[in-house]
Every structure is written in structure tokens, then in C-alpha cells.
Amino acid sequence: MAKPVRRTRLLRSLTRAAKAQQTMLTTLLDVYAPAPPRPARKAVPRKPATRPGLAPATGNWLAGCFTPSGQAAARSMQYWLYLPNERPRDGWPLVVMLHGCHQSATQFAQGTRMNHLAEAKGFAVLYPQQSVTVQAQRCWRWYDRATQEGGGETEVLASLIGSVCERHPIDRRRIHACGLSAGAGMAAILALNHPELIAAVALHSGPVFGAGHGPVGALRVMRHGAAEQADAAIHNLLRRRPATPMPALLIQGEDDQVVDPVNQRQLARQWLQLNGLPAGPATRVAVKPAGRGGSRNAHEIHDFLVGRKVVLRVVRIAGLGHAWSGGDPAHAFNAKAGPDASRMVLEFFGRHRR
């Protein structure tokens, strides 16, 4: 009688294991951006946190919903747009900010404090929002092959930017893309497929471009990078279109347990190839000890130059996990300790135009 009992227990164990595996596969991207380490609280309106000497964001904060021409309503995308009070003669330069998993567009705006700096520096800021009906954790699908090749969400985002430019006075020579985590992966795809649109990119804690090709593959890329796929992706991209310079700022925490820092090293190699630069040491390196310039984290800045122009800047931050550097810690995926990533992003973008 013992054998049937053991067989029944074995079948039950196998059934439980199969169910657990299926659950893991269907919710795999939860690993990509784990739920915030604090209990959920009811949202309470509050005045956005500012830093001393940082002017308040007093411009126009607009909400909208965009549906590409000829597309079904299911492809509609919500967005928010910040427009500073003063308009330059040639129009506002624009930053497209793409949030990470488990974030909304407004949470990303509040956490990065980008609108406050944009008001001071005269940038308009566009915050598209991934729909939970498209991806349950609001992750941009940077790992989707069709998206990497310019379809899917890439196509919708490019159309949204075009629509915003038609409705508002935007300087089309100075449109930039920036993202955190999955948003960084999506910002890279947008820029590489639309170099006629995007002048420069900033990728914070982002996965290497052109790899993954599914949720399981995405997790592998985040943990281990994808050296061979990364090189092949750039070669395939350059076969599809002529080489176009694309300046990039890469920011990465060295203690990131979600997107391993190997991704930044492979992204740097990709962007050197894209900009026609040989692999090798940076043109100049700046080492910033903790406490310098108000930053509590030591960091290094590696600049790769063409002539006198910085086309690739790689920032490595000690002690930073999977979070926006110098953000508002009241919001998930933001670390108070600097350096201030938002300030670095706008300063870098301010030097580049198409």
C-alpha cells in the first residue's frame, strides 16, 4: 500500500511545480521591477518635494490621450506634457521621459523632479504612459523583437511625439529620449529606430539593446547581459540603415540587483560602434568622491569624445541600487543620495541637437 501513496504524493508535487512554473512565466517581469519595499498606502495629494535653490515647476501640466491614425482604440496611449512658462523663440527642446515597470507617468515625473529642472532650463517634458491593458506591470516591451525593429510601441511613441510637435512649439532639432529600467530599454529602441527624430538619449539602469526576445530572455539579459546578441543587434541595425551618430548618457548603479551593471558595459560597447568609435578607454575620466558636489555616493564619469564633443558619457555610481539617482525617495525606485541624474540628463541634452 505504500507505493500508491508515494505515487499520489509525487503526482501532487509535480502538479504544484507545474503550476508554480506557469505562474512564474506569466508574471516573470515582476522580477524585473520588484514591488516597492514599503506597504501600499492610499494616495494623498501633496506638494512635490523640491531641493533648496530649485525653482518650482510653475508651467503648464497637460494630460492627453493619443490614438495613432488608423489604429484601434486599444493602441491609445495616455500621456502628460509639461510646458515651461517662458517659450524660446525657436520653440522648446523636448525630453521624452519613459517610466519603469510598476510606475506611472506622473509618479516618474514626481520621483525624478524633472519638471522643476525643466522649468529652470527651458525644456518641455513629455511623459508617455504604458497601459496596464498592454502590460500588467506597465513595463515597456523592450524585449519584443517587433518593437526592437521599429514596430509596436516604438511606432506609437514616434507618432505621439510627432503629434505633440504639431500641436505645440517644439524645436524639432532638440528632441531627446530618456528612460529608467524598462523605459531606458524603450528609449534606446526609439532613438535607434528614429535617428531623424531623436537627437540624444539618456539610459538609466537600462538593459542592453537588441536582446531578450521574450519574457524569459529578458530576465536572462537583465541578470547576465547578452554580449554576442548585443554585437549582432548593432550589426543588423547598421545593415538596415546608414550609420547615424547618436550621443548617449549611460547611468548605472553598481549595486543594482535587477539590471546587472554588465548591461551598461555592453551598452557602452554598442554606442561606441554606433558612433564610429573604437572600443577602448575613455578620452577622459573624472572620479567624484562621496560628498563632492552634494552627492553622498562616489561616482565615476567616463567621457568619449569626437573632437571636442562628448558623444558618449558613462556614469558609474557606487552604492546605488535599481533606482533613479538623486530622486525623491517618497516614490518607489528613487534614491535620495546623488548625484542628481535629472540634472546630469538635462545638462547632457543641452549640448546636443540634430
RAHU-V995750 format. One record per backbone hydrogen bond with DSSP energy under -1.0 kcal/mol. CO is the residue of the C=O (numbers start at 1). NH is the residue of the N-H. E is the energy in kcal/mol with one decimal. If there is no record, write none. Layout:
co->CO nh->NH e->E
co->CO nh->NH e->E
This chain:
co->1 nh->5 e->-1.1
co->2 nh->6 e->-2.3
co->3 nh->7 e->-2.6
co->4 nh->8 e->-2.4
co->5 nh->9 e->-2.4
co->6 nh->10 e->-2.4
co->7 nh->11 e->-2.4
co->8 nh->12 e->-2.2
co->9 nh->13 e->-2.4
co->10 nh->14 e->-2.6
co->11 nh->15 e->-2.3
co->12 nh->16 e->-2.5
co->13 nh->17 e->-2.5
co->14 nh->18 e->-2.4
co->15 nh->19 e->-2.3
co->16 nh->20 e->-2.4
co->17 nh->21 e->-2.4
co->18 nh->22 e->-2.3
co->19 nh->23 e->-2.5
co->20 nh->24 e->-2.3
co->21 nh->25 e->-2.4
co->22 nh->26 e->-2.4
co->23 nh->27 e->-1.4
co->27 nh->30 e->-2.0
co->28 nh->31 e->-1.9
co->29 nh->33 e->-1.1
co->51 nh->54 e->-2.4
co->56 nh->58 e->-1.4
co->60 nh->83 e->-2.6
co->62 nh->81 e->-2.9
co->64 nh->79 e->-2.5
co->66 nh->77 e->-3.0
co->68 nh->71 e->-2.2
co->72 nh->75 e->-2.2
co->73 nh->76 e->-2.0
co->77 nh->66 e->-3.0
co->78 nh->129 e->-2.3
co->79 nh->64 e->-2.6
co->80 nh->127 e->-3.4
co->81 nh->62 e->-2.9
co->82 nh->125 e->-2.2
co->83 nh->60 e->-2.7
co->88 nh->91 e->-1.4
co->92 nh->171 e->-2.7
co->93 nh->124 e->-3.0
co->94 nh->176 e->-2.7
co->95 nh->126 e->-2.9
co->96 nh->178 e->-3.0
co->98 nh->180 e->-1.7
co->100 nh->103 e->-1.2
co->104 nh->108 e->-2.0
co->105 nh->109 e->-2.1
co->106 nh->110 e->-2.4
co->107 nh->111 e->-2.9
co->108 nh->112 e->-2.2
co->109 nh->113 e->-1.1
co->111 nh->328 e->-2.7
co->113 nh->117 e->-1.3
co->114 nh->118 e->-2.7
co->115 nh->119 e->-2.2
co->116 nh->120 e->-1.4
co->117 nh->121 e->-2.3
co->118 nh->122 e->-1.4
co->118 nh->123 e->-1.9
co->124 nh->95 e->-2.2
co->125 nh->82 e->-3.1
co->126 nh->97 e->-3.2
co->127 nh->80 e->-1.6
co->131 nh->134 e->-1.0
co->131 nh->135 e->-2.3
co->135 nh->138 e->-2.4
co->137 nh->102 e->-3.6
co->140 nh->142 e->-1.7
co->141 nh->144 e->-1.5
co->144 nh->148 e->-2.4
co->145 nh->149 e->-1.4
co->146 nh->151 e->-2.9
co->147 nh->150 e->-1.7
co->151 nh->154 e->-1.6
co->152 nh->156 e->-1.6
co->153 nh->157 e->-2.6
co->154 nh->158 e->-2.2
co->155 nh->159 e->-2.0
co->156 nh->160 e->-2.5
co->157 nh->161 e->-2.4
co->158 nh->162 e->-2.0
co->159 nh->163 e->-2.2
co->160 nh->164 e->-2.4
co->161 nh->165 e->-2.3
co->162 nh->166 e->-1.6
co->163 nh->167 e->-1.5
co->164 nh->168 e->-1.7
co->168 nh->170 e->-1.7
co->169 nh->92 e->-2.4
co->171 nh->174 e->-2.1
co->173 nh->354 e->-3.1
co->174 nh->94 e->-2.3
co->175 nh->199 e->-3.7
co->176 nh->96 e->-3.1
co->177 nh->202 e->-1.9
co->178 nh->98 e->-2.6
co->179 nh->204 e->-2.5
co->180 nh->183 e->-2.4
co->181 nh->185 e->-2.0
co->182 nh->186 e->-2.0
co->183 nh->187 e->-2.3
co->184 nh->188 e->-2.2
co->185 nh->189 e->-1.6
co->186 nh->190 e->-2.5
co->187 nh->191 e->-2.3
co->188 nh->192 e->-2.5
co->189 nh->193 e->-1.8
co->190 nh->194 e->-1.2
co->194 nh->197 e->-1.7
co->194 nh->198 e->-2.5
co->200 nh->177 e->-2.0
co->201 nh->249 e->-1.9
co->202 nh->179 e->-1.7
co->203 nh->251 e->-2.5
co->204 nh->181 e->-2.6
co->211 nh->213 e->-1.1
co->214 nh->218 e->-2.5
co->215 nh->219 e->-1.9
co->216 nh->220 e->-1.8
co->217 nh->221 e->-2.3
co->218 nh->222 e->-2.5
co->219 nh->223 e->-1.8
co->220 nh->224 e->-2.5
co->221 nh->225 e->-3.0
co->222 nh->260 e->-3.2
co->226 nh->230 e->-2.8
co->227 nh->231 e->-1.9
co->228 nh->232 e->-2.2
co->229 nh->233 e->-2.6
co->230 nh->234 e->-1.6
co->231 nh->235 e->-2.2
co->232 nh->236 e->-2.7
co->233 nh->237 e->-2.1
co->234 nh->238 e->-2.6
co->235 nh->239 e->-1.3
co->236 nh->240 e->-1.5
co->237 nh->241 e->-1.5
co->247 nh->201 e->-2.1
co->248 nh->313 e->-2.3
co->249 nh->203 e->-3.0
co->250 nh->315 e->-3.5
co->251 nh->205 e->-3.0
co->252 nh->317 e->-2.6
co->253 nh->256 e->-1.3
co->260 nh->263 e->-2.4
co->261 nh->265 e->-1.5
co->262 nh->266 e->-2.0
co->263 nh->267 e->-2.6
co->264 nh->268 e->-2.6
co->265 nh->269 e->-1.7
co->266 nh->270 e->-2.2
co->267 nh->271 e->-2.7
co->268 nh->272 e->-2.0
co->269 nh->273 e->-1.9
co->270 nh->274 e->-2.3
co->271 nh->275 e->-1.6
co->272 nh->277 e->-3.3
co->273 nh->276 e->-1.4
co->284 nh->303 e->-2.6
co->286 nh->301 e->-2.6
co->288 nh->299 e->-2.4
co->289 nh->292 e->-1.8
co->291 nh->294 e->-1.0
co->292 nh->295 e->-1.4
co->295 nh->291 e->-3.9
co->298 nh->318 e->-2.5
co->299 nh->288 e->-3.4
co->300 nh->316 e->-2.2
co->301 nh->286 e->-2.5
co->302 nh->314 e->-2.8
co->303 nh->283 e->-1.5
co->303 nh->284 e->-1.7
co->304 nh->311 e->-2.2
co->304 nh->312 e->-1.5
co->306 nh->309 e->-1.9
co->309 nh->306 e->-2.6
co->311 nh->248 e->-2.1
co->312 nh->304 e->-2.8
co->313 nh->250 e->-3.1
co->314 nh->302 e->-2.9
co->315 nh->252 e->-2.0
co->316 nh->300 e->-2.2
co->317 nh->254 e->-2.9
co->317 nh->320 e->-1.0
co->320 nh->255 e->-2.1
co->321 nh->323 e->-1.7
co->324 nh->327 e->-1.4
co->324 nh->335 e->-2.7
co->325 nh->341 e->-2.3
co->328 nh->331 e->-2.1
co->333 nh->324 e->-2.4
co->335 nh->326 e->-1.3
co->335 nh->327 e->-1.4
co->337 nh->326 e->-1.4
co->340 nh->344 e->-2.0
co->341 nh->345 e->-2.7
co->342 nh->346 e->-2.2
co->343 nh->347 e->-2.3
co->344 nh->348 e->-2.2
co->345 nh->349 e->-2.7
co->346 nh->350 e->-2.1
co->348 nh->351 e->-1.5
co->349 nh->352 e->-1.8
